Amino acid sequence: MPHVLLIEDDASVRDGMELVLRRHGYAIDTAATGEEALALLDGPGGEDVDLVVLDLMLPGMDGFEACRRIRGRSATLPVIMLTARGDDQDVVTGLEAGADDYVTKPVTAPVLEARIRAVLRRAEPSGQMRTDADLAGLVIDRAGLTVTKYGATIALPPTELRLLLELSASPGRVFSREQLLESVWDHTFLGDSRLVDAAVGRLRAKLEDVPAKPRYVQTVRGFGYRFGPL
């Protein structure tokens, strides 16, 4: 069963979410602070956590810093952030810190559980594709879910990996943000283009020699993104 770490300082909210997620078959660990969560991840069984649900408004270490430290410990552990405010800058800062998705509070149990399922699905294989060996040292193996550049492995969180696989499956094809939201995030009506832009920025930082002049994940102004060169 998927193992979720829930980080929420409000005891009533935390207990309610834990109860619902346990009913859906998830194993749950909980923490009220960022410090407590990091200690759990560093302790026995921490490596078994499959996904983190993280409230941004935490006492002491805030959720942004907690997210950065979680991402520093693991490049591949998925993080969904909870924000009580729909503030654009909070969302962008959280995504830039490494979150894979976000949910605005108050959140209903079905929405949270659906987001968790969607994020966990991104780590699953999605079929075969050719392995390109002529893209300036970048090798993508969909079957093995690995990415290497000049022989060095690049560890990607599920969202960034799924985004790269989606784009690279059709080199030269332009994908709109809406298409990527649906195919990568499974957002058909609650989508937000900031998710796409932030993930592209993080992906470029890891793949590109010069992120400001991308060779692999290219912007097509007014339309979206494409994978190149051909």
MIDOSE-1310 file (N, C-alpha, C; in nm, 2 decimals, decimal comma, always signed):
residues 230
mphv	+0,09/-0,12/+0,00/+0,00/+0,00/+0,00/+0,09/+0,12/+0,00; +0,05/+0,23/-0,07/+0,13/+0,35/-0,07/+0,15/+0,41/+0,07; +0,27/+0,46/+0,09/+0,30/+0,52/+0,23/+0,31/+0,67/+0,21; +0,23/+0,74/+0,28/+0,22/+0,89/+0,27/+0,26/+0,95/+0,41
llie	+0,35/+1,05/+0,40/+0,38/+1,14/+0,51/+0,30/+1,27/+0,50; +0,22/+1,29/+0,60/+0,13/+1,40/+0,61/+0,18/+1,50/+0,71; +0,22/+1,63/+0,66/+0,28/+1,73/+0,75/+0,17/+1,84/+0,76; +0,11/+1,86/+0,87/+0,00/+1,95/+0,89/+0,00/+1,99/+1,04
ddas	+0,01/+2,12/+1,07/+0,01/+2,16/+1,22/-0,12/+2,16/+1,28; -0,23/+2,18/+1,21/-0,36/+2,18/+1,27/-0,41/+2,04/+1,30; -0,42/+2,00/+1,43/-0,45/+1,87/+1,47/-0,58/+1,81/+1,41; -0,68/+1,90/+1,41/-0,81/+1,85/+1,36/-0,81/+1,82/+1,21
vrdg	-0,74/+1,91/+1,14/-0,73/+1,89/+0,99/-0,64/+1,76/+0,97; -0,53/+1,75/+1,04/-0,44/+1,64/+1,02/-0,51/+1,51/+1,05; -0,59/+1,50/+1,16/-0,66/+1,38/+1,20/-0,76/+1,34/+1,10; -0,83/+1,44/+1,05/-0,94/+1,42/+0,95/-0,88/+1,36/+0,82
melv	-0,77/+1,42/+0,77/-0,70/+1,37/+0,65/-0,65/+1,23/+0,67; -0,59/+1,21/+0,79/-0,53/+1,08/+0,81/-0,64/+0,97/+0,81; -0,75/+1,00/+0,87/-0,86/+0,90/+0,88/-0,91/+0,87/+0,74; -0,93/+0,97/+0,65/-0,98/+0,95/+0,52/-0,88/+0,87/+0,44
lrrh	-0,75/+0,91/+0,44/-0,65/+0,84/+0,36/-0,63/+0,69/+0,41; -0,64/+0,67/+0,54/-0,63/+0,53/+0,58/-0,75/+0,45/+0,53; -0,87/+0,51/+0,52/-0,98/+0,44/+0,47/-0,97/+0,41/+0,32; -0,88/+0,48/+0,25/-0,86/+0,46/+0,11/-0,74/+0,36/+0,09
gyai	-0,68/+0,31/+0,20/-0,58/+0,21/+0,19/-0,44/+0,26/+0,20; -0,42/+0,38/+0,24/-0,28/+0,44/+0,25/-0,23/+0,41/+0,39; -0,10/+0,38/+0,40/-0,03/+0,38/+0,52/+0,02/+0,53/+0,55; +0,00/+0,58/+0,67/+0,01/+0,72/+0,70/+0,11/+0,74/+0,82
dtaa	+0,21/+0,83/+0,80/+0,28/+0,89/+0,91/+0,25/+1,03/+0,91; +0,24/+1,09/+1,03/+0,21/+1,23/+1,04/+0,31/+1,31/+1,12; +0,32/+1,44/+1,09/+0,41/+1,53/+1,16/+0,34/+1,67/+1,16; +0,37/+1,74/+1,27/+0,31/+1,87/+1,29/+0,40/+1,98/+1,25
tgee	+0,53/+1,95/+1,23/+0,63/+2,06/+1,20/+0,72/+2,01/+1,09; +0,79/+2,10/+1,02/+0,89/+2,06/+0,92/+1,00/+1,98/+0,99; +1,04/+2,02/+1,10/+1,15/+1,96/+1,17/+1,12/+1,81/+1,21; +1,00/+1,79/+1,25/+0,95/+1,66/+1,29/+0,94/+1,57/+1,16
alal	+0,90/+1,63/+1,05/+0,89/+1,55/+0,93/+1,03/+1,51/+0,88; +1,12/+1,60/+0,88/+1,26/+1,57/+0,84/+1,32/+1,46/+0,92; +1,29/+1,46/+1,05/+1,34/+1,36/+1,14/+1,28/+1,22/+1,11; +1,15/+1,22/+1,07/+1,09/+1,10/+1,03/+1,15/+1,04/+0,90
ldgp	+1,18/+1,13/+0,81/+1,23/+1,09/+0,68/+1,38/+1,04/+0,70; +1,45/+1,09/+0,80/+1,59/+1,05/+0,82/+1,60/+0,93/+0,91; +1,48/+0,89/+0,98/+1,48/+0,78/+1,07/+1,45/+0,65/+1,01; +1,44/+0,55/+1,09/+1,40/+0,41/+1,04/+1,27/+0,41/+0,97
gged	+1,26/+0,36/+0,85/+1,14/+0,35/+0,77/+1,12/+0,48/+0,69; +1,20/+0,58/+0,70/+1,18/+0,70/+0,62/+1,20/+0,67/+0,47; +1,28/+0,58/+0,44/+1,30/+0,54/+0,30/+1,18/+0,48/+0,24; +1,08/+0,44/+0,32/+0,96/+0,37/+0,27/+0,85/+0,47/+0,23
vdlv	+0,87/+0,60/+0,26/+0,77/+0,70/+0,23/+0,76/+0,71/+0,08; +0,64/+0,70/+0,02/+0,62/+0,71/-0,13/+0,58/+0,85/-0,17; +0,53/+0,93/-0,08/+0,48/+1,07/-0,12/+0,46/+1,15/+0,01; +0,48/+1,28/+0,00/+0,47/+1,38/+0,11/+0,35/+1,47/+0,07
vldl	+0,26/+1,49/+0,17/+0,16/+1,60/+0,16/+0,20/+1,70/+0,27; +0,23/+1,83/+0,22/+0,30/+1,93/+0,30/+0,22/+2,06/+0,31; +0,18/+2,10/+0,43/+0,12/+2,23/+0,45/+0,23/+2,34/+0,44; +0,20/+2,44/+0,37/+0,30/+2,55/+0,36/+0,31/+2,64/+0,49
mlpg	+0,19/+2,65/+0,56/+0,19/+2,74/+0,68/+0,22/+2,66/+0,80; +0,35/+2,64/+0,83/+0,39/+2,56/+0,95/+0,46/+2,65/+1,05; +0,45/+2,61/+1,18/+0,53/+2,69/+1,27/+0,67/+2,66/+1,26; +0,76/+2,75/+1,30/+0,90/+2,73/+1,29/+0,95/+2,73/+1,15
mdgf	+1,00/+2,62/+1,10/+1,04/+2,60/+0,96/+0,92/+2,60/+0,87; +0,90/+2,69/+0,78/+0,78/+2,69/+0,70/+0,79/+2,59/+0,59; +0,68/+2,57/+0,52/+0,67/+2,46/+0,43/+0,76/+2,48/+0,31; +0,79/+2,60/+0,27/+0,88/+2,62/+0,16/+1,02/+2,57/+0,19
eacr	+1,07/+2,60/+0,31/+1,20/+2,55/+0,35/+1,20/+2,40/+0,37; +1,09/+2,35/+0,43/+1,08/+2,20/+0,44/+1,08/+2,13/+0,31; +1,01/+2,19/+0,21/+1,01/+2,13/+0,08/+1,15/+2,13/+0,02; +1,22/+2,24/+0,03/+1,36/+2,25/-0,02/+1,45/+2,14/+0,04
rirg	+1,43/+2,12/+0,17/+1,52/+2,02/+0,24/+1,47/+1,88/+0,21; +1,35/+1,86/+0,19/+1,30/+1,72/+0,14/+1,36/+1,70/+0,01; +1,35/+1,79/-0,08/+1,40/+1,77/-0,22/+1,55/+1,76/-0,22; +1,62/+1,82/-0,12/+1,76/+1,80/-0,11/+1,80/+1,66/-0,07
rsat	+1,71/+1,60/+0,01/+1,74/+1,46/+0,06/+1,70/+1,36/-0,05; +1,60/+1,39/-0,13/+1,56/+1,30/-0,24/+1,51/+1,38/-0,36; +1,57/+1,35/-0,47/+1,53/+1,42/-0,60/+1,40/+1,36/-0,65; +1,36/+1,24/-0,60/+1,25/+1,17/-0,67/+1,13/+1,15/-0,58
lpvi	+1,13/+1,19/-0,45/+1,02/+1,18/-0,36/+0,91/+1,28/-0,40; +0,79/+1,24/-0,44/+0,69/+1,34/-0,48/+0,64/+1,42/-0,36; +0,61/+1,54/-0,38/+0,56/+1,63/-0,28/+0,43/+1,71/-0,33; +0,32/+1,70/-0,26/+0,20/+1,78/-0,28/+0,19/+1,88/-0,17
mlta	+0,19/+2,01/-0,21/+0,18/+2,11/-0,10/+0,03/+2,16/-0,09; +0,00/+2,19/+0,04/-0,13/+2,24/+0,08/-0,11/+2,39/+0,11; -0,19/+2,47/+0,05/-0,18/+2,62/+0,08/-0,32/+2,67/+0,12; -0,33/+2,74/+0,22/-0,46/+2,80/+0,27/-0,49/+2,93/+0,19
rgdd	-0,39/+2,98/+0,12/-0,41/+3,10/+0,04/-0,39/+3,07/-0,11; -0,47/+3,13/-0,19/-0,45/+3,11/-0,33/-0,36/+3,21/-0,39; -0,27/+3,27/-0,31/-0,17/+3,37/-0,35/-0,08/+3,31/-0,46; -0,07/+3,38/-0,57/+0,01/+3,34/-0,68/+0,16/+3,32/-0,64
qdvv	+0,21/+3,41/-0,56/+0,35/+3,40/-0,53/+0,38/+3,28/-0,44; +0,29/+3,25/-0,35/+0,30/+3,13/-0,26/+0,31/+3,01/-0,35; +0,22/+3,00/-0,44/+0,21/+2,88/-0,53/+0,34/+2,87/-0,61; +0,39/+2,98/-0,67/+0,51/+2,98/-0,75/+0,63/+2,94/-0,67
tgle	+0,64/+3,00/-0,55/+0,75/+2,97/-0,46/+0,75/+2,83/-0,42; +0,64/+2,77/-0,39/+0,63/+2,63/-0,35/+0,67/+2,54/-0,47; +0,62/+2,57/-0,59/+0,66/+2,49/-0,70/+0,81/+2,50/-0,73; +0,86/+2,62/-0,72/+1,01/+2,63/-0,75/+1,09/+2,56/-0,64
agad	+1,03/+2,55/-0,52/+1,10/+2,48/-0,41/+1,11/+2,33/-0,44; +1,03/+2,28/-0,54/+1,03/+2,14/-0,57/+0,91/+2,06/-0,56; +0,79/+2,13/-0,53/+0,67/+2,06/-0,51/+0,62/+2,01/-0,65; +0,55/+1,89/-0,65/+0,50/+1,84/-0,78/+0,36/+1,89/-0,81
dyvt	+0,29/+1,92/-0,71/+0,15/+1,97/-0,73/+0,11/+2,04/-0,61; -0,01/+2,11/-0,62/-0,06/+2,18/-0,50/-0,21/+2,17/-0,49; -0,26/+2,19/-0,37/-0,40/+2,19/-0,35/-0,43/+2,30/-0,25; -0,54/+2,38/-0,28/-0,57/+2,50/-0,20/-0,67/+2,45/-0,09
kpvt	-0,64/+2,49/+0,03/-0,73/+2,45/+0,14/-0,84/+2,55/+0,15; -0,96/+2,52/+0,20/-1,00/+2,38/+0,25/-1,01/+2,29/+0,13; -0,96/+2,16/+0,15/-0,97/+2,07/+0,04/-1,06/+1,95/+0,08; -1,13/+1,90/-0,01/-1,22/+1,79/+0,02/-1,14/+1,66/+0,00
apvl	-1,18/+1,56/+0,08/-1,11/+1,43/+0,07/-1,09/+1,37/-0,07; -1,20/+1,37/-0,15/-1,19/+1,31/-0,28/-1,09/+1,38/-0,37; -1,08/+1,52/-0,36/-0,98/+1,59/-0,44/-0,84/+1,56/-0,39; -0,81/+1,56/-0,26/-0,68/+1,52/-0,22/-0,64/+1,38/-0,26
eari	-0,73/+1,29/-0,24/-0,70/+1,15/-0,27/-0,67/+1,13/-0,42; -0,75/+1,21/-0,50/-0,73/+1,20/-0,65/-0,60/+1,26/-0,69; -0,56/+1,37/-0,62/-0,42/+1,43/-0,65/-0,31/+1,33/-0,61; -0,33/+1,26/-0,50/-0,23/+1,17/-0,46/-0,21/+1,05/-0,56
ravl	-0,33/+1,00/-0,60/-0,32/+0,89/-0,70/-0,26/+0,94/-0,83; -0,29/+1,06/-0,87/-0,24/+1,11/-1,00/-0,09/+1,12/-0,99; -0,04/+1,18/-0,88/+0,11/+1,20/-0,86/+0,18/+1,06/-0,86; +0,12/+0,97/-0,79/+0,18/+0,83/-0,78/+0,19/+0,76/-0,91
rrae	+0,08/+0,79/-0,99/+0,08/+0,73/-1,13/+0,19/+0,77/-1,22; +0,24/+0,89/-1,19/+0,35/+0,95/-1,28/+0,48/+0,87/-1,27; +0,49/+0,79/-1,16/+0,61/+0,71/-1,15/+0,60/+0,58/-1,22; +0,48/+0,55/-1,28/+0,46/+0,42/-1,34/+0,51/+0,43/-1,49
psgq	+0,55/+0,32/-1,54/+0,59/+0,31/-1,69/+0,47/+0,35/-1,77; +0,49/+0,41/-1,88/+0,38/+0,45/-1,97/+0,40/+0,40/-2,11; +0,46/+0,29/-2,13/+0,47/+0,23/-2,26/+0,61/+0,25/-2,31; +0,63/+0,19/-2,43/+0,77/+0,20/-2,49/+0,79/+0,32/-2,58
mrtd	+0,91/+0,36/-2,59/+0,95/+0,47/-2,68/+1,09/+0,44/-2,73; +1,14/+0,50/-2,83/+1,27/+0,48/-2,88/+1,37/+0,55/-2,78; +1,49/+0,49/-2,77/+1,59/+0,56/-2,69/+1,68/+0,64/-2,78; +1,68/+0,77/-2,76/+1,76/+0,86/-2,84/+1,90/+0,87/-2,79
adla	+2,00/+0,85/-2,88/+2,14/+0,86/-2,83/+2,21/+0,97/-2,91; +2,14/+1,05/-2,98/+2,20/+1,15/-3,07/+2,16/+1,29/-3,03; +2,12/+1,31/-2,90/+2,07/+1,44/-2,86/+2,17/+1,50/-2,76; +2,29/+1,53/-2,82/+2,40/+1,60/-2,74/+2,43/+1,53/-2,61
glvi	+2,43/+1,40/-2,61/+2,47/+1,32/-2,49/+2,35/+1,28/-2,40; +2,23/+1,32/-2,43/+2,11/+1,29/-2,35/+2,05/+1,16/-2,40; +2,04/+1,07/-2,30/+1,98/+0,94/-2,34/+1,86/+0,92/-2,25; +1,74/+0,89/-2,31/+1,62/+0,87/-2,23/+1,57/+0,73/-2,26
drag	+1,55/+0,66/-2,15/+1,50/+0,52/-2,16/+1,37/+0,51/-2,09; +1,26/+0,50/-2,17/+1,13/+0,50/-2,11/+1,10/+0,37/-2,04; +1,15/+0,26/-2,10/+1,12/+0,13/-2,03/+1,19/+0,12/-1,90; +1,31/+0,17/-1,89/+1,38/+0,17/-1,76/+1,36/+0,29/-1,67
ltvt	+1,28/+0,39/-1,72/+1,26/+0,51/-1,65/+1,38/+0,57/-1,60; +1,48/+0,58/-1,69/+1,61/+0,65/-1,65/+1,65/+0,75/-1,76; +1,72/+0,85/-1,71/+1,77/+0,96/-1,79/+1,92/+0,98/-1,76; +2,00/+0,98/-1,86/+2,14/+1,00/-1,84/+2,19/+1,11/-1,94
kyga	+2,30/+1,18/-1,90/+2,36/+1,28/-1,98/+2,51/+1,26/-1,97; +2,57/+1,24/-2,09/+2,72/+1,21/-2,09/+2,75/+1,10/-1,99; +2,66/+1,00/-1,98/+2,68/+0,88/-1,90/+2,65/+0,90/-1,76; +2,61/+1,02/-1,71/+2,58/+1,04/-1,57/+2,43/+1,03/-1,55
tial	+2,38/+0,96/-1,45/+2,24/+0,95/-1,43/+2,18/+1,08/-1,37; +2,07/+1,13/-1,43/+2,00/+1,25/-1,38/+1,87/+1,20/-1,31; +1,87/+1,22/-1,17/+1,75/+1,18/-1,10/+1,64/+1,28/-1,11; +1,52/+1,24/-1,15/+1,41/+1,33/-1,17/+1,29/+1,28/-1,09
ppte	+1,22/+1,38/-1,02/+1,09/+1,34/-0,96/+0,99/+1,29/-1,06; +0,89/+1,22/-1,02/+0,80/+1,16/-1,11/+0,73/+1,26/-1,21; +0,70/+1,38/-1,16/+0,64/+1,48/-1,24/+0,73/+1,53/-1,36; +0,86/+1,56/-1,32/+0,95/+1,60/-1,42/+0,99/+1,49/-1,52
lrll	+1,00/+1,37/-1,47/+1,02/+1,26/-1,56/+0,91/+1,23/-1,65; +0,79/+1,24/-1,60/+0,67/+1,22/-1,69/+0,66/+1,33/-1,79; +0,69/+1,45/-1,75/+0,69/+1,57/-1,85/+0,80/+1,54/-1,96; +0,92/+1,50/-1,92/+1,02/+1,48/-2,02/+0,98/+1,36/-2,11
lels	+0,92/+1,25/-2,06/+0,88/+1,14/-2,14/+0,77/+1,18/-2,24; +0,68/+1,26/-2,19/+0,57/+1,31/-2,28/+0,62/+1,39/-2,39; +0,71/+1,49/-2,37/+0,76/+1,58/-2,47/+0,85/+1,50/-2,57; +0,94/+1,41/-2,51/+1,04/+1,35/-2,60/+0,98/+1,23/-2,68
aspg	+0,86/+1,19/-2,65/+0,80/+1,08/-2,73/+0,76/+1,13/-2,87; +0,75/+1,27/-2,88/+0,71/+1,33/-3,01/+0,80/+1,45/-3,04; +0,93/+1,42/-3,07/+1,02/+1,53/-3,09/+0,97/+1,63/-3,20; +0,98/+1,76/-3,17/+0,93/+1,86/-3,27/+0,79/+1,90/-3,26
rvfs	+0,71/+1,81/-3,19/+0,57/+1,84/-3,17/+0,55/+1,95/-3,06; +0,47/+2,05/-3,09/+0,44/+2,15/-2,99/+0,32/+2,11/-2,90; +0,35/+2,11/-2,77/+0,24/+2,08/-2,68/+0,20/+2,21/-2,61; +0,07/+2,23/-2,60/+0,02/+2,35/-2,53/+0,02/+2,31/-2,38
reql	+0,02/+2,42/-2,29/+0,02/+2,39/-2,15/-0,10/+2,31/-2,11; -0,22/+2,34/-2,17/-0,34/+2,26/-2,14/-0,32/+2,12/-2,17; -0,26/+2,08/-2,28/-0,24/+1,94/-2,32/-0,15/+1,87/-2,22; -0,04/+1,95/-2,17/+0,05/+1,89/-2,08/-0,01/+1,87/-1,94
lesv	-0,10/+1,97/-1,90/-0,17/+1,96/-1,77/-0,26/+1,83/-1,77; -0,32/+1,80/-1,88/-0,41/+1,68/-1,89/-0,33/+1,56/-1,89; -0,22/+1,55/-1,97/-0,15/+1,43/-1,99/-0,05/+1,40/-1,88; +0,01/+1,50/-1,82/+0,11/+1,48/-1,72/+0,05/+1,49/-1,58
wdht	-0,03/+1,59/-1,55/-0,09/+1,61/-1,42/-0,23/+1,55/-1,40; -0,29/+1,51/-1,51/-0,43/+1,46/-1,50/-0,53/+1,57/-1,46; -0,49/+1,69/-1,49/-0,58/+1,80/-1,45/-0,67/+1,83/-1,57; -0,79/+1,80/-1,56/-0,88/+1,83/-1,68/-0,97/+1,95/-1,65
flgd	-0,98/+1,99/-1,52/-1,07/+2,11/-1,50/-1,01/+2,20/-1,38; -0,92/+2,14/-1,31/-0,86/+2,22/-1,20/-0,71/+2,26/-1,23; -0,68/+2,26/-1,36/-0,54/+2,29/-1,40/-0,49/+2,43/-1,38; -0,36/+2,44/-1,38/-0,30/+2,57/-1,36/-0,17/+2,57/-1,44
srlv	-0,15/+2,66/-1,53/-0,04/+2,66/-1,62/+0,09/+2,68/-1,54; +0,08/+2,73/-1,42/+0,21/+2,75/-1,34/+0,27/+2,62/-1,31; +0,19/+2,51/-1,29/+0,25/+2,38/-1,27/+0,34/+2,34/-1,38; +0,30/+2,37/-1,51/+0,38/+2,34/-1,62/+0,51/+2,42/-1,63
daav	+0,49/+2,55/-1,62/+0,61/+2,64/-1,63/+0,71/+2,61/-1,52; +0,67/+2,59/-1,40/+0,76/+2,56/-1,29/+0,83/+2,43/-1,31; +0,76/+2,33/-1,36/+0,83/+2,20/-1,39/+0,93/+2,21/-1,50; +0,89/+2,28/-1,60/+0,98/+2,30/-1,71/+1,11/+2,37/-1,66
grlr	+1,10/+2,47/-1,58/+1,21/+2,54/-1,52/+1,30/+2,45/-1,45; +1,24/+2,36/-1,36/+1,32/+2,27/-1,28/+1,39/+2,17/-1,37; +1,32/+2,12/-1,48/+1,37/+2,02/-1,57/+1,49/+2,08/-1,65; +1,48/+2,20/-1,69/+1,59/+2,27/-1,77/+1,71/+2,28/-1,68
akle	+1,69/+2,32/-1,55/+1,80/+2,34/-1,46/+1,89/+2,21/-1,45; +1,82/+2,09/-1,47/+1,89/+1,96/-1,45/+1,95/+1,91/-1,59; +1,88/+1,94/-1,70/+1,91/+1,89/-1,83/+2,01/+1,98/-1,91; +1,98/+2,10/-1,91/+2,05/+2,19/-2,00/+2,19/+2,24/-1,96
dvpa	+2,28/+2,25/-2,05/+2,41/+2,31/-2,02/+2,39/+2,46/-1,98; +2,30/+2,53/-2,05/+2,27/+2,67/-2,02/+2,12/+2,68/-2,02; +2,06/+2,67/-1,90/+1,91/+2,67/-1,89/+1,84/+2,78/-1,96; +1,91/+2,90/-1,96/+1,85/+3,02/-2,03/+1,85/+3,00/-2,18
kpry	+1,93/+2,91/-2,23/+1,93/+2,88/-2,38/+1,91/+2,73/-2,40; +1,78/+2,68/-2,37/+1,76/+2,54/-2,37/+1,77/+2,48/-2,51; +1,83/+2,36/-2,51/+1,85/+2,28/-2,64/+1,74/+2,17/-2,64; +1,70/+2,12/-2,53/+1,61/+2,01/-2,53/+1,46/+2,05/-2,51
vqtv	+1,43/+2,12/-2,40/+1,29/+2,16/-2,38/+1,28/+2,31/-2,42; +1,22/+2,33/-2,54/+1,22/+2,46/-2,60/+1,08/+2,52/-2,59; +1,08/+2,65/-2,57/+0,96/+2,73/-2,56/+0,92/+2,77/-2,70; +0,79/+2,75/-2,74/+0,73/+2,81/-2,86/+0,64/+2,92/-2,82
rgfg	+0,68/+3,04/-2,83/+0,61/+3,15/-2,77/+0,46/+3,16/-2,82; +0,37/+3,17/-2,73/+0,23/+3,18/-2,76/+0,16/+3,05/-2,78; +0,24/+2,94/-2,77/+0,18/+2,81/-2,79/+0,21/+2,71/-2,68; +0,34/+2,69/-2,64/+0,37/+2,60/-2,54/+0,52/+2,55/-2,55
yrfg	+0,54/+2,42/-2,54/+0,67/+2,37/-2,54/+0,69/+2,25/-2,64; +0,81/+2,23/-2,68/+0,84/+2,11/-2,77/+0,98/+2,06/-2,73; +1,00/+1,93/-2,77/+1,13/+1,87/-2,74/+1,22/+1,87/-2,87; +1,34/+1,92/-2,86/+1,43/+1,93/-2,97/+1,57/+1,92/-2,92
pl	+1,67/+1,92/-3,01/+1,66/+1,93/-3,15/+1,61/+1,80/-3,21; +1,56/+1,81/-3,34/+1,52/+1,68/-3,41/+1,64/+1,60/-3,44
